[in-house]
Amino acid sequence: MIDWLYLAAQAAALAMSAWFFVDTARSQRVGRRHFVGVGVLEVFVLAQLVAGIAIVPGEPGGGAGLFFSYLVTALLVPVAACFWGSIDRSRWGIGTVAASGLIVAALLLRVHQIWEFQIHVG
């Protein structure tokens, strides 16, 4: 796992959540600029997934399946939340997308823990 990419993805997830929670308080609806924000986060998570595929050893066991399942989930959560938030026309539609950023940050933290303690031991 590439540490600077992990930190950049964490920063993007938390910044996106802060931005979207402010828009939730302002009763904004999900718009084009929100899709761009989610797209930026998706690029970081996708880059981490591609890097993980390239550097994770191919040995059976050892946490690789868990590692990739968390990364794929982190990739899908914001997309699903964006879809849900764009359908929900209340003020909480954007709140759903904002919460997805916090979920992605937690998933990436878990991915980093799996990398440090199960895959890349030593």
All heavy atoms as an XYZ file, in Angstrom:
924
protein
N       0.844     -1.176      0.000
C       0.000      0.000      0.000
C       0.891      1.241      0.000
O       1.869      1.312      0.738
C      -0.879     -0.030      1.238
C      -1.935      0.987      1.243
S      -3.164      0.575      2.464
C      -4.216      1.939      2.260
N       0.563      2.176     -0.811
C       1.351      3.394     -0.935
C       0.848      4.401      0.099
O      -0.306      4.832      0.042
C       1.251      3.961     -2.359
C       1.740      2.910     -3.361
C       2.016      5.251     -2.483
C       1.491      3.270     -4.798
N       1.724      4.767      1.028
C       1.306      5.593      2.161
C       0.821      6.976      1.746
O      -0.200      7.449      2.250
C       2.438      5.714      3.181
C       2.633      4.449      3.988
O       1.647      3.693      4.139
O       3.750      4.211      4.472
N       1.533      7.634      0.831
C       1.105      8.976      0.452
C      -0.240      8.952     -0.271
O      -1.045      9.875     -0.132
C       2.171      9.698     -0.379
C       2.418      9.108     -1.735
C       3.372      8.203     -2.068
C       1.678      9.367     -2.935
N       3.283      7.881     -3.404
C       2.256      8.592     -3.959
C       0.602     10.188     -3.247
C       1.782      8.614     -5.262
C       0.123     10.202     -4.549
C       0.712      9.423     -5.540
N      -0.497      7.878     -1.005
C      -1.777      7.745     -1.698
C      -2.896      7.472     -0.698
O      -3.997      8.000     -0.833
C      -1.689      6.634     -2.747
C      -2.864      6.479     -3.698
C      -3.144      7.772     -4.436
C      -2.577      5.352     -4.677
N      -2.585      6.652      0.309
C      -3.546      6.393      1.385
C      -3.898      7.696      2.101
O      -5.076      7.983      2.334
C      -2.971      5.366      2.368
C      -3.609      5.381      3.726
C      -4.899      4.899      3.905
C      -2.933      5.886      4.827
C      -5.499      4.929      5.156
C      -3.524      5.909      6.067
C      -4.795      5.434      6.229
O      -5.396      5.468      7.457
N      -2.896      8.487      2.445
C      -3.144      9.751      3.146
C      -3.908     10.740      2.269
O      -4.781     11.469      2.752
C      -1.820     10.348      3.626
C      -1.105      9.550      4.713
C       0.263     10.145      4.992
C      -1.944      9.473      5.974
N      -3.601     10.771      0.989
C      -4.327     11.648      0.062
C      -5.786     11.225     -0.062
O      -6.687     12.069     -0.092
C      -3.652     11.638     -1.306
N      -6.038      9.916     -0.104
C      -7.418      9.423     -0.189
C      -8.173      9.733      1.106
O      -9.349     10.115      1.062
C      -7.422      7.924     -0.468
N      -7.499      9.587      2.245
C      -8.127      9.927      3.529
C      -8.477     11.413      3.562
O      -9.573     11.798      3.968
C      -7.199      9.602      4.705
C      -7.135      8.158      5.055
C      -8.384      7.672      5.776
O      -9.512      7.941      5.381
N      -8.167      6.928      6.822
N      -7.534     12.255      3.147
C      -7.777     13.699      3.129
C      -8.924     14.056      2.184
O      -9.773     14.891      2.516
C      -6.501     14.436      2.734
N      -8.961     13.419      1.025
C     -10.039     13.691      0.066
C     -11.392     13.261      0.628
O     -12.388     13.980      0.473
C      -9.762     12.969     -1.249
N     -11.449     12.109      1.290
C     -12.709     11.628      1.863
C     -13.201     12.560      2.964
O     -14.388     12.912      3.006
C     -12.529     10.211      2.402
N     -12.301     12.983      3.836
C     -12.704     13.852      4.941
C     -13.044     15.260      4.462
O     -14.000     15.873      4.956
C     -11.612     13.873      6.010
C     -11.371     12.530      6.696
C     -10.179     12.618      7.634
C     -12.618     12.051      7.432
N     -12.296     15.763      3.481
C     -12.606     17.084      2.925
C     -13.951     17.068      2.202
O     -14.747     18.006      2.332
C     -11.493     17.521      1.978
N     -14.210     16.003      1.452
C     -15.485     15.880      0.766
C     -16.627     15.840      1.771
O     -17.644     16.508      1.607
C     -15.505     14.628     -0.105
C     -16.771     14.489     -0.937
S     -17.027     12.828     -1.572
C     -17.710     12.019     -0.127
N     -16.463     15.087      2.839
C     -17.506     15.004      3.855
C     -17.765     16.352      4.511
O     -18.924     16.742      4.704
C     -17.135     13.987      4.933
O     -17.298     12.694      4.449
N     -16.695     17.064      4.853
C     -16.870     18.387      5.467
C     -17.617     19.331      4.528
O     -18.553     20.030      4.941
C     -15.508     18.957      5.843
N     -17.208     19.327      3.267
C     -17.860     20.181      2.268
C     -19.335     19.822      2.142
O     -20.207     20.697      2.126
C     -17.113     20.034      0.957
C     -17.755     20.639     -0.263
C     -18.579     21.720     -0.318
C     -17.604     20.198     -1.610
N     -18.949     21.970     -1.620
C     -18.362     21.059     -2.426
C     -16.891     19.168     -2.201
C     -18.436     20.911     -3.804
C     -16.963     19.032     -3.574
C     -17.727     19.892     -4.360
N     -19.633     18.540      2.052
C     -21.013     18.112      1.857
C     -21.857     18.303      3.112
O     -23.056     18.553      3.017
C     -21.065     16.661      1.399
C     -20.572     16.443     -0.018
C     -20.054     17.469     -0.780
C     -20.617     15.193     -0.584
C     -19.599     17.275     -2.074
C     -20.177     14.969     -1.878
C     -19.669     16.013     -2.623
N     -21.263     18.189      4.298
C     -22.031     18.473      5.515
C     -22.378     19.955      5.617
O     -23.455     20.313      6.087
C     -21.288     17.996      6.769
C     -21.466     16.533      7.054
C     -20.370     15.711      7.228
C     -22.729     15.966      7.144
C     -20.531     14.357      7.484
C     -22.900     14.618      7.396
C     -21.793     13.813      7.576
N     -21.485     20.828      5.134
C     -21.808     22.256      5.076
C     -22.967     22.482      4.113
O     -23.905     23.237      4.402
C     -20.565     23.086      4.671
C     -20.940     24.512      4.318
C     -19.530     23.057      5.782
N     -22.932     21.812      2.970
C     -24.037     21.926      2.012
C     -25.327     21.319      2.564
O     -26.414     21.781      2.227
C     -23.668     21.272      0.680
C     -22.755     22.148     -0.161
O     -22.516     23.315      0.230
O     -22.280     21.678     -1.205
N     -25.215     20.316      3.416
C     -26.403     19.761      4.073
C     -27.021     20.801      4.988
O     -28.242     20.985      5.009
C     -26.046     18.496      4.875
O     -25.491     17.524      3.999
C     -27.265     17.915      5.557
N     -26.181     21.497      5.748
C     -26.683     22.538      6.648
C     -27.302     23.700      5.864
O     -28.219     24.358      6.368
C     -25.549     23.056      7.528
N     -26.829     23.912      4.651
C     -27.373     24.973      3.799
C     -28.547     24.485      2.949
O     -29.034     25.223      2.092
C     -26.270     25.503      2.893
C     -25.159     26.202      3.679
C     -23.989     26.611      2.827
N     -24.427     27.387      1.669
C     -23.808     27.382      0.504
N     -22.746     26.629      0.312
N     -24.248     28.116     -0.488
N     -28.990     23.251      3.144
C     -30.129     22.650      2.429
C     -29.914     22.611      0.915
O     -30.846     22.849      0.134
C     -31.434     23.374      2.756
O     -31.736     23.259      4.109
N     -28.697     22.301      0.498
C     -28.389     22.172     -0.929
C     -28.814     20.793     -1.421
O     -28.896     19.845     -0.658
C     -26.883     22.343     -1.148
C     -26.356     23.686     -0.734
C     -26.796     24.788     -1.669
O     -26.773     24.612     -2.884
N     -27.199     25.912     -1.114
N     -29.063     20.709     -2.688
C     -29.334     19.417     -3.320
C     -28.075     18.923     -4.006
O     -27.170     19.705     -4.321
C     -30.458     19.554     -4.335
C     -31.783     19.840     -3.687
C     -32.870     19.798     -4.705
N     -34.153     19.967     -4.043
C     -35.272     20.118     -4.682
N     -35.283     20.114     -6.001
N     -36.398     20.264     -4.022
N     -28.042     17.629     -4.287
C     -26.891     17.054     -4.982
C     -26.849     17.624     -6.396
O     -27.822     17.539     -7.143
C     -26.987     15.512     -5.028
C     -25.841     14.930     -5.831
C     -27.001     14.925     -3.629
N     -25.712     18.212     -6.727
C     -25.552     18.832     -8.036
C     -24.299     18.342     -8.733
O     -23.598     17.442     -8.260
N     -24.014     18.969     -9.838
C     -22.873     18.574    -10.659
C     -21.560     18.710     -9.891
O     -20.675     17.864     -9.995
C     -22.845     19.417    -11.924
C     -21.774     18.991    -12.889
C     -21.898     19.682    -14.214
N     -23.146     19.234    -14.837
C     -23.795     19.912    -15.775
N     -23.330     21.061    -16.195
N     -24.909     19.442    -16.284
N     -21.412     19.766     -9.107
C     -20.168     19.965     -8.364
C     -19.962     18.872     -7.316
O     -18.834     18.501     -7.008
C     -20.131     21.343     -7.731
C     -21.142     21.559     -6.641
C     -21.030     22.993     -6.103
N     -21.812     23.138     -4.912
C     -23.083     23.493     -4.869
N     -23.712     23.753     -6.004
N     -23.720     23.601     -3.731
N     -21.049     18.318     -6.805
C     -20.932     17.218     -5.848
C     -20.468     15.933     -6.542
O     -19.681     15.169     -5.980
C     -22.264     16.990     -5.129
C     -22.692     18.193     -4.336
N     -23.783     18.942     -4.700
C     -22.165     18.774     -3.233
C     -23.920     19.946     -3.844
N     -22.947     19.863     -2.939
N     -20.945     15.725     -7.751
C     -20.489     14.564     -8.517
C     -18.994     14.678     -8.826
O     -18.277     13.679     -8.815
C     -21.286     14.413     -9.817
C     -22.686     13.924     -9.609
C     -23.768     14.735     -9.925
C     -22.931     12.669     -9.096
C     -25.063     14.292     -9.730
C     -24.222     12.205     -8.899
C     -25.288     13.024     -9.214
N     -18.524     15.891     -9.082
C     -17.094     16.099     -9.323
C     -16.299     15.779     -8.057
O     -15.253     15.124     -8.111
C     -16.820     17.537     -9.815
C     -15.329     17.832     -9.838
C     -17.438     17.751    -11.183
N     -16.807     16.221     -6.902
C     -16.144     15.918     -5.637
C     -16.065     14.426     -5.365
O     -15.017     13.909     -4.949
N     -17.147     13.713     -5.626
C     -17.142     12.255     -5.460
C     -16.203     11.626     -6.483
O     -15.492     10.662     -6.178
C     -18.571     11.691     -5.577
C     -18.573     10.180     -5.673
C     -19.408     12.137     -4.387
N     -16.156     12.169     -7.684
C     -15.254     11.649     -8.708
C     -13.789     11.766     -8.312
O     -12.996     10.857     -8.563
N     -13.425     12.865     -7.673
C     -12.048     13.032     -7.205
C     -11.718     11.970     -6.165
O     -10.654     11.332     -6.212
C     -11.835     14.457     -6.642
C     -10.509     14.562     -5.904
C     -11.908     15.486     -7.751
N     -12.637     11.746     -5.230
C     -12.423     10.703     -4.229
C     -12.312      9.331     -4.881
O     -11.454      8.524     -4.523
C     -13.555     10.707     -3.198
C     -13.523      9.605     -2.146
C     -12.247      9.683     -1.313
C     -14.753      9.676     -1.266
N     -13.145      9.073     -5.859
C     -13.114      7.790     -6.567
C     -11.777      7.569     -7.271
O     -11.273      6.447     -7.305
C     -14.254      7.714     -7.586
C     -15.617      7.544     -6.961
C     -15.797      6.193     -6.325
O     -15.538      5.165     -6.980
O     -16.187      6.162     -5.157
N     -11.201      8.617     -7.830
C      -9.901      8.489     -8.494
C      -8.841      8.049     -7.494
O      -8.036      7.156     -7.779
C      -9.510      9.817     -9.191
C      -8.046      9.825     -9.588
C     -10.398     10.057    -10.397
N      -8.838      8.639     -6.307
C      -7.860      8.255     -5.289
C      -8.046      6.809     -4.844
O      -7.074      6.057     -4.717
C      -7.946      9.176     -4.070
C      -7.278     10.502     -4.263
C      -8.015     11.669     -4.253
C      -5.909     10.583     -4.453
C      -7.407     12.900     -4.414
C      -5.281     11.810     -4.630
C      -6.039     12.971     -4.611
N      -9.286      6.407     -4.614
C      -9.540      5.035     -4.157
C      -9.233      4.046     -5.280
O      -8.659      2.975     -5.039
C     -10.986      4.880     -3.642
C     -11.269      3.446     -3.250
C     -11.230      5.801     -2.452
N      -9.580      4.385     -6.501
C      -9.272      3.506     -7.632
C      -7.763      3.368     -7.825
O      -7.266      2.270     -8.098
C      -9.924      4.031     -8.907
C      -9.808      3.159    -10.145
C     -10.478      1.805     -9.908
C     -10.433      3.845    -11.343
N      -7.029      4.452     -7.653
C      -5.572      4.390     -7.749
C      -5.003      3.483     -6.666
O      -4.071      2.713     -6.911
C      -4.971      5.787     -7.651
N      -5.578      3.544     -5.465
C      -5.114      2.669     -4.387
C      -5.436      1.208     -4.697
O      -4.638      0.322     -4.407
C      -5.757      3.084     -3.060
C      -5.168      2.417     -1.860
C      -3.724      2.816     -1.621
O      -3.391      3.972     -1.516
N      -2.846      1.837     -1.548
N      -6.579      0.964     -5.309
C      -6.938     -0.400     -5.696
C      -5.968     -0.936     -6.751
O      -5.488     -2.064     -6.639
C      -8.375     -0.455     -6.213
C      -8.873     -1.811     -6.698
C      -8.931     -2.815     -5.553
C     -10.225     -1.676     -7.353
N      -5.667     -0.142     -7.758
C      -4.736     -0.563     -8.805
C      -3.351     -0.801     -8.214
O      -2.686     -1.803     -8.526
C      -4.696      0.478     -9.944
C      -3.562      0.202    -10.915
C      -6.032      0.505    -10.669
N      -2.909      0.086     -7.335
C      -1.614     -0.095     -6.682
C      -1.618     -1.349     -5.815
O      -0.629     -2.093     -5.775
C      -1.270      1.126     -5.840
N      -2.737     -1.619     -5.141
C      -2.840     -2.820     -4.323
C      -2.756     -4.083     -5.152
O      -2.093     -5.051     -4.766
N      -3.402     -4.070     -6.306
C      -3.338     -5.231     -7.192
C      -1.900     -5.462     -7.643
O      -1.445     -6.600     -7.749
C      -4.282     -5.041     -8.403
C      -5.741     -5.124     -7.942
C      -4.004     -6.067     -9.485
C      -6.746     -4.714     -8.995
N      -1.173     -4.382     -7.875
C       0.196     -4.504     -8.370
C       1.177     -4.974     -7.306
O       2.126     -5.687     -7.631
C       0.656     -3.164     -8.938
N       0.958     -4.629     -6.037
C       1.988     -4.915     -5.036
C       1.627     -5.955     -3.993
O       2.507     -6.373     -3.246
C       2.450     -3.619     -4.323
C       1.315     -2.975     -3.550
C       3.095     -2.680     -5.284
C       1.724     -1.745     -2.782
N       0.371     -6.386     -3.931
C       0.008     -7.412     -2.948
C       0.504     -8.767     -3.433
O       0.271     -9.143     -4.577
C      -1.517     -7.448     -2.716
C      -1.936     -8.672     -1.924
C      -1.957     -6.196     -1.988
N       1.206     -9.484     -2.568
C       1.695    -10.804     -2.981
C       0.540    -11.746     -3.295
O      -0.529    -11.650     -2.707
C       2.506    -11.290     -1.784
C       2.104    -10.436     -0.648
C       1.550     -9.166     -1.200
N       0.777    -12.674     -4.210
C      -0.263    -13.579     -4.665
C      -0.409    -14.832     -3.834
O      -0.967    -15.811     -4.309
N       0.074    -14.839     -2.612
C      -0.034    -16.022     -1.769
C      -1.470    -16.206     -1.287
O      -2.157    -15.236     -1.002
C       0.880    -15.865     -0.551
C       2.316    -15.593     -0.916
C       3.090    -14.967      0.240
O       2.511    -14.768      1.309
O       4.261    -14.688      0.034
N      -1.931    -17.448     -1.169
C      -3.272    -17.660     -0.633
C      -3.300    -17.310      0.851
O      -2.310    -17.459      1.564
C      -3.513    -19.157     -0.856
C      -2.159    -19.758     -1.001
C      -1.274    -18.688     -1.545
N      -4.444    -16.815      1.289
C      -4.565    -16.423      2.695
C      -3.813    -15.135      2.945
O      -3.494    -14.380      2.051
N      -3.522    -14.893      4.186
C      -2.733    -13.718      4.524
C      -3.488    -12.414      4.478
O      -2.892    -11.355      4.585
N      -4.775    -12.415      4.270
C      -5.567    -11.198      4.312
C      -5.779    -10.500      2.990
O      -6.385     -9.432      2.957
N      -5.294    -11.049      1.884
C      -5.444    -10.367      0.596
C      -6.917    -10.244      0.194
O      -7.331     -9.203     -0.318
C      -4.658    -11.087     -0.491
N      -7.696    -11.277      0.431
C      -9.116    -11.217      0.092
C      -9.844    -10.145      0.890
O     -10.667     -9.403      0.357
N      -9.533    -10.069      2.176
C     -10.125     -9.048      3.026
C      -9.684     -7.652      2.596
O     -10.494     -6.711      2.549
C      -9.720     -9.324      4.478
C     -10.458     -8.589      5.577
C     -11.944     -8.902      5.533
C      -9.879     -8.992      6.925
N      -8.415     -7.520      2.269
C      -7.851     -6.258      1.801
C      -8.614     -5.746      0.577
O      -9.066     -4.601      0.539
C      -6.374     -6.488      1.478
C      -5.639     -5.296      0.929
C      -5.166     -4.306      1.762
C      -5.401     -5.187     -0.434
C      -4.462     -3.221      1.265
C      -4.707     -4.106     -0.947
C      -4.235     -3.117     -0.091
N      -8.779     -6.617     -0.417
C      -9.443     -6.191     -1.642
C     -10.946     -6.006     -1.463
O     -11.545     -5.148     -2.101
C      -9.140     -7.159     -2.787
C      -7.733     -7.040     -3.273
C      -6.858     -8.088     -3.170
C      -7.273     -5.860     -3.824
C      -5.549     -7.985     -3.610
C      -5.970     -5.723     -4.272
C      -5.104     -6.793     -4.156
N     -11.572     -6.777     -0.581
C     -13.003     -6.586     -0.356
C     -13.280     -5.222      0.275
O     -14.250     -4.546     -0.092
C     -13.573     -7.716      0.502
O     -13.052     -7.675      1.802
N     -12.419     -4.786      1.188
C     -12.580     -3.451      1.765
C     -12.332     -2.364      0.729
O     -13.046     -1.354      0.689
C     -11.629     -3.259      2.953
C     -12.193     -3.726      4.266
C     -11.832     -4.952      4.803
C     -13.087     -2.939      4.987
C     -12.338     -5.387      6.012
C     -13.599     -3.359      6.200
C     -13.219     -4.585      6.711
O     -13.725     -5.004      7.903
N     -11.321     -2.544     -0.115
C     -11.042     -1.539     -1.144
C     -12.177     -1.424     -2.161
O     -12.549     -0.316     -2.554
C      -9.734     -1.870     -1.863
C      -8.472     -1.260     -1.286
C      -7.241     -1.753     -2.026
C      -8.517      0.244     -1.299
N     -12.721     -2.546     -2.575
C     -13.828     -2.509     -3.532
C     -15.068     -1.882     -2.888
O     -15.777     -1.091     -3.522
C     -14.119     -3.929     -4.082
C     -15.413     -3.964     -4.867
C     -12.961     -4.392     -4.954
N     -15.307     -2.198     -1.623
C     -16.436     -1.584     -0.917
C     -16.237     -0.078     -0.817
O     -17.182      0.691     -1.017
C     -16.601     -2.212      0.474
O     -16.803     -3.617      0.327
C     -17.783     -1.606      1.207
N     -15.012      0.350     -0.495
C     -14.722      1.784     -0.425
C     -14.919      2.457     -1.778
O     -15.255      3.636     -1.846
C     -13.293      2.003      0.070
N     -14.737      1.722     -2.837
C     -14.939      2.260     -4.177
C     -16.428      2.384     -4.513
O     -16.849      3.329     -5.181
C     -14.242      1.355     -5.194
C     -14.033      1.865     -6.596
C     -13.135      3.095     -6.581
C     -13.412      0.787     -7.450
N     -17.241      1.451     -4.023
C     -18.657      1.425     -4.384
C     -19.550      2.299     -3.499
O     -20.593      2.764     -3.958
C     -19.162     -0.016     -4.344
C     -18.540     -0.969     -5.362
C     -19.080     -2.375     -5.177
C     -18.792     -0.488     -6.780
N     -19.159      2.525     -2.257
C     -20.017      3.264     -1.317
C     -20.342      4.677     -1.808
O     -21.515      5.066     -1.805
C     -19.397      3.260      0.099
C     -20.036      4.303      0.993
C     -19.543      1.886      0.731
N     -19.362      5.490     -2.222
C     -19.718      6.843     -2.668
C     -20.596      6.866     -3.914
O     -21.459      7.729     -4.051
C     -18.374      7.511     -2.960
C     -17.362      6.685     -2.299
C     -17.915      5.305     -2.216
N     -20.396      5.910     -4.800
C     -21.226      5.853     -6.007
C     -22.676      5.553     -5.637
O     -23.604      6.211     -6.128
C     -20.675      4.796     -6.991
C     -21.602      4.615     -8.170
C     -19.279      5.172     -7.448
N     -22.866      4.571     -4.759
C     -24.224      4.242     -4.310
C     -24.851      5.411     -3.558
O     -26.037      5.714     -3.747
C     -24.183      2.991     -3.428
N     -24.074      6.083     -2.727
C     -24.598      7.226     -1.976
C     -24.947      8.386     -2.899
O     -25.938      9.088     -2.670
C     -23.580      7.664     -0.935
N     -24.155      8.581     -3.942
C     -24.455      9.638     -4.921
C     -25.762      9.346     -5.648
O     -26.577     10.240     -5.860
C     -23.315      9.755     -5.920
S     -22.549     11.347     -5.935
N     -25.935      8.098     -6.006
C     -27.177      7.706     -6.666
C     -28.361      7.940     -5.733
O     -29.367      8.525     -6.117
C     -27.103      6.240     -7.086
C     -28.355      5.715     -7.705
C     -28.747      6.132     -8.966
C     -29.160      4.821     -7.022
C     -29.920      5.665     -9.540
C     -30.324      4.353     -7.578
C     -30.709      4.772     -8.844
N     -28.222      7.494     -4.495
C     -29.281      7.655     -3.505
C     -29.531      9.136     -3.225
O     -30.674      9.592     -3.151
C     -28.897      6.932     -2.238
C     -29.923      6.899     -1.151
C     -31.123      7.536     -1.109
C     -29.843      6.178      0.070
N     -31.776      7.266      0.055
C     -31.005      6.434      0.796
C     -28.863      5.354      0.620
C     -31.227      5.884      2.051
C     -29.108      4.819      1.868
C     -30.275      5.075      2.569
N     -28.455      9.898     -3.063
C     -28.599     11.316     -2.767
C     -29.225     12.103     -3.900
O     -29.932     13.082     -3.670
N     -28.981     11.696     -5.130
C     -29.582     12.408     -6.254
C     -31.070     12.082     -6.403
O     -31.821     12.891     -6.941
C     -28.833     12.100     -7.546
O     -28.951     10.735     -7.875
N     -31.471     10.932     -5.911
C     -32.895     10.584     -5.942
C     -33.652     11.291     -4.827
O     -34.765     11.773     -5.024
C     -33.074      9.056     -5.835
C     -32.559      8.382     -7.095
C     -34.526      8.693     -5.589
C     -32.555      6.872     -7.011
N     -33.037     11.372     -3.641
C     -33.662     12.009     -2.481
C     -33.549     13.520     -2.639
O     -32.470     14.074     -2.547
C     -32.965     11.538     -1.204
C     -33.624     12.071      0.049
O     -34.646     12.773     -0.059
O     -33.116     11.772      1.146
N     -34.637     14.180     -2.880
C     -34.614     15.617     -3.140
C     -34.753     16.446     -1.861
O     -34.863     17.657     -1.915
C     -35.726     15.994     -4.115
C     -35.619     15.281     -5.471
C     -34.239     15.256     -6.033
N     -33.894     16.496     -6.692
C     -32.691     16.788     -7.120
N     -31.721     15.934     -6.971
N     -32.441     17.921     -7.683
N     -34.725     15.808     -0.694
C     -34.754     16.573      0.549
C     -33.351     17.059      0.876
O     -32.385     16.757      0.177
C     -35.287     15.708      1.690
O     -34.349     14.717      2.056
N     -33.198     17.795      1.968
C     -31.879     18.275      2.363
C     -30.963     17.145      2.777
O     -29.756     17.304      2.812
C     -32.002     19.296      3.483
C     -32.351     18.663      4.819
C     -32.511     19.639      5.914
N     -31.234     20.203      6.281
C     -31.085     21.090      7.235
N     -32.128     21.510      7.906
N     -29.897     21.564      7.522
N     -31.522     15.981      3.094
C     -30.714     14.870      3.577
C     -30.154     14.023      2.441
O     -29.389     13.099      2.686
C     -31.506     14.021      4.567
C     -31.819     14.840      5.774
C     -33.035     15.317      6.145
C     -30.877     15.348      6.718
N     -32.916     16.077      7.261
C     -31.594     16.110      7.649
C     -29.502     15.251      6.865
C     -30.984     16.766      8.709
C     -28.895     15.894      7.930
C     -29.634     16.636      8.833
N     -30.490     14.331      1.223
C     -29.884     13.637      0.098
C     -28.388     13.869      0.058
O     -27.591     12.939     -0.070
N     -27.988     15.133      0.211
C     -26.556     15.445      0.231
C     -25.920     14.940      1.521
O     -24.734     14.604      1.563
C     -26.312     16.954      0.008
C     -24.845     17.252     -0.224
C     -26.827     17.758      1.165
C     -24.306     16.716     -1.492
N     -26.705     14.855      2.589
C     -26.197     14.301      3.845
C     -25.802     12.845      3.704
O     -24.835     12.379      4.333
N     -26.522     12.113      2.888
C     -26.178     10.717      2.617
C     -24.817     10.621      1.932
O     -23.982      9.783      2.283
C     -27.251     10.075      1.720
O     -28.515     10.214      2.342
C     -26.962      8.623      1.456
N     -24.585     11.492      0.981
C     -23.302     11.491      0.273
C     -22.188     11.948      1.210
O     -21.077     11.415      1.171
C     -23.370     12.370     -0.990
C     -22.101     12.251     -1.799
C     -24.568     12.003     -1.843
N     -22.486     12.897      2.085
C     -21.487     13.360      3.061
C     -21.103     12.228      4.008
O     -19.915     12.043      4.318
C     -22.043     14.542      3.845
N     -22.067     11.467      4.449
C     -21.780     10.333      5.344
C     -20.949      9.274      4.627
O     -20.132      8.596      5.262
C     -23.083      9.733      5.849
N     -21.127      9.143      3.332
C     -20.336      8.147      2.595
C     -18.848      8.474      2.634
O     -18.015      7.571      2.618
C     -20.823      8.032      1.148
O     -20.378      9.115      0.365
N     -18.500      9.738      2.688
C     -17.098     10.108      2.818
C     -16.504      9.639      4.132
O     -15.358      9.180      4.182
N     -17.275      9.731      5.201
C     -16.807      9.228      6.494
C     -16.679      7.707      6.472
O     -15.743      7.145      7.054
C     -17.760      9.658      7.610
C     -17.864     11.158      7.858
C     -18.889     11.453      8.935
C     -16.509     11.743      8.209
N     -17.602      7.061      5.793
C     -17.538      5.595      5.677
C     -16.295      5.191      4.893
O     -15.583      4.249      5.264
C     -18.825      5.057      5.028
C     -20.008      5.271      5.968
C     -18.686      3.588      4.655
C     -21.358      5.054      5.339
N     -16.005      5.897      3.810
C     -14.809      5.602      3.015
C     -13.552      5.816      3.851
O     -12.620      5.011      3.802
C     -14.771      6.445      1.725
C     -13.422      6.370      1.039
C     -15.860      5.977      0.780
N     -13.518      6.876      4.654
C     -12.357      7.118      5.512
C     -12.166      5.967      6.501
O     -11.035      5.508      6.717
C     -12.514      8.440      6.260
N     -13.261      5.468      7.069
C     -13.163      4.339      7.998
C     -12.730      3.064      7.277
O     -11.908      2.295      7.795
C     -14.506      4.122      8.694
N     -13.255      2.835      6.083
C     -12.862      1.649      5.314
C     -11.385      1.707      4.928
O     -10.679      0.696      4.987
C     -13.731      1.514      4.064
C     -15.174      1.078      4.280
C     -15.982      1.261      2.996
C     -15.249     -0.346      4.757
N     -10.906      2.886      4.544
C      -9.503      3.014      4.182
C      -8.592      2.838      5.396
O      -7.494      2.293      5.274
C      -9.240      4.359      3.508
C      -9.809      4.508      2.100
C      -9.557      5.915      1.580
C      -9.221      3.475      1.164
N      -9.047      3.283      6.546
C      -8.282      3.040      7.763
C      -8.163      1.541      8.017
O      -7.085      1.035      8.342
C      -8.937      3.729      8.957
C      -8.275      3.498     10.309
C      -6.876      4.087     10.329
C      -9.132      4.070     11.412
N      -9.235      0.823      7.835
C      -9.209     -0.631      8.007
C      -8.316     -1.293      6.957
O      -7.579     -2.236      7.263
C     -10.629     -1.197      7.947
C     -10.714     -2.664      8.174
C     -10.316     -3.040      9.583
N     -10.375     -4.489      9.702
C      -9.395     -5.239     10.163
N      -8.299     -4.690     10.636
N      -9.509     -6.541     10.195
N      -8.346     -0.808      5.730
C      -7.474     -1.331      4.683
C      -6.014     -1.142      5.078
O      -5.187     -2.045      4.924
C      -7.776     -0.644      3.322
C      -6.671     -0.893      2.324
C      -9.105     -1.122      2.780
N      -5.706      0.025      5.610
C      -4.340      0.299      6.046
C      -3.931     -0.632      7.192
O      -2.793     -1.122      7.214
C      -4.217      1.753      6.480
C      -2.830      2.174      6.817
N      -1.841      2.285      5.872
C      -2.254      2.491      7.995
C      -0.725      2.666      6.448
N      -0.945      2.798      7.744
N      -4.844     -0.899      8.118
C      -4.549     -1.826      9.216
C      -4.315     -3.240      8.698
O      -3.400     -3.930      9.154
C      -5.692     -1.833     10.230
C      -5.807     -0.563     11.020
C      -7.074     -0.530     11.846
O      -8.008     -1.304     11.625
N      -7.125      0.398     12.784
N      -5.122     -3.668      7.764
C      -4.938     -5.004      7.174
C      -3.585     -5.071      6.477
O      -2.861     -6.069      6.596
C      -6.085     -5.342      6.198
C      -7.397     -5.495      6.958
C      -5.786     -6.612      5.413
C      -8.617     -5.523      6.077
N      -3.227     -4.013      5.762
C      -1.941     -3.986      5.081
C      -0.794     -4.081      6.078
O       0.127     -4.864      5.897
C      -1.807     -2.708      4.255
C      -0.460     -2.560      3.646
C       0.548     -1.750      4.077
C       0.047     -3.249      2.504
N       1.650     -1.884      3.281
C       1.364     -2.799      2.302
C      -0.481     -4.195      1.632
C       2.158     -3.266      1.271
C       0.308     -4.645      0.606
C       1.616     -4.198      0.424
N      -0.851     -3.300      7.129
C       0.256     -3.240      8.081
C       0.398     -4.530      8.898
O       1.514     -4.954      9.197
C       0.082     -2.065      9.042
C       0.294     -0.719      8.380
C       1.723     -0.524      7.909
O       2.664     -0.932      8.619
O       1.900      0.041      6.818
N      -0.723     -5.129      9.300
C      -0.657     -6.223     10.269
C      -0.899     -7.617      9.701
O      -0.665     -8.594     10.387
C      -1.627     -5.951     11.418
C      -1.310     -4.685     12.164
C      -2.184     -3.622     12.138
C      -0.114     -4.554     12.849
C      -1.892     -2.447     12.816
C       0.195     -3.398     13.527
C      -0.698     -2.324     13.512
N      -1.397     -7.730      8.463
C      -1.663     -9.044      7.914
C      -0.897     -9.320      6.618
O      -0.447    -10.433      6.398
C      -3.160     -9.237      7.650
C      -3.954     -9.330      8.930
C      -5.419     -9.575      8.670
O      -5.850     -9.762      7.531
N      -6.209     -9.582      9.719
N      -0.752     -8.324      5.780
C      -0.136     -8.564      4.480
C       1.341     -8.204      4.492
O       2.181     -8.965      4.056
C      -0.889     -7.776      3.375
C      -2.298     -8.323      3.230
C      -0.137     -7.882      2.058
C      -3.152     -7.564      2.260
N       1.652     -7.039      4.980
C       3.017     -6.512      4.882
C       3.727     -6.593      6.248
O       4.296     -5.632      6.720
C       2.975     -5.069      4.380
C       4.308     -4.502      4.049
N       5.112     -5.016      3.060
C       4.980     -3.474      4.569
C       6.212     -4.301      2.993
N       6.165     -3.360      3.903
N       3.658     -7.723      6.879
C       4.299     -7.909      8.177
C       5.785     -8.087      7.956
O       6.223     -8.897      7.151
C       3.702     -9.144      8.905
C       4.429     -9.390     10.207
C       2.227     -8.953      9.116
N       6.575     -7.356      8.726
C       8.022     -7.561      8.650
C       8.690     -6.432      8.112
O       9.497     -5.862      7.813
